[in-house]
């Protein structure tokens, strides 16, 4: 088995429960092909760098996956067919990182900084 990071973006008008259902279907596909999920991150609703299929924002989800090559081919096929997913990326990595992703680290750093960046009057 090889290690992969899977990132996909679900349409912004989908509810959080629907995003969870889409994520569960992706996880079911991975498990159907004998794969293993080591990390799941819901990065929340974010603005896109450019409009994709008339969407300006979307729900980002990151998965760390150990999966065979045949499983990855089927996973990509199913991600392409899902109308709720507007974009996805599957990247092969040497080692799975279980630390928070860069996007999640940035969110926690911003929430801890509080009002340090504001001008005092």
C-alpha positions, 0 to 999 in steps of 0.5 A: 500500500502507498500513502496519499493525501486526498483533498476535496472541495464540496459546494458551498451551499451544502450543509455541514451534515451533507459534507459529512455524508460526502466524506463518509462515502469517500471513506467507504470507498477507501475501506471497500478497497482495503485502505486505511484512513489515518487522519480526517480534517474538516477545514471549513468553508473557505474562499476559493482563489478563483471561481470554479463552476460558478462557486466562489467558496467551498467546504475543504476536507483533507484525508490521509489515506493508505491505499492500493493503486487500484483503489486510488483509481476507483477513488478518483473515478468516484470523486469525479462523478460526485456532483457535490465535489467541485474539485479534488486532488490526490497526492502520493506522499512518502510518509503520512503526517498526523500533525495538523495541516498548514491550513488548520495551524493557520486557523489556530494561530489566528484565533490565539492572536486575538486582537494583537493586530488591531490599532489601539486608540 
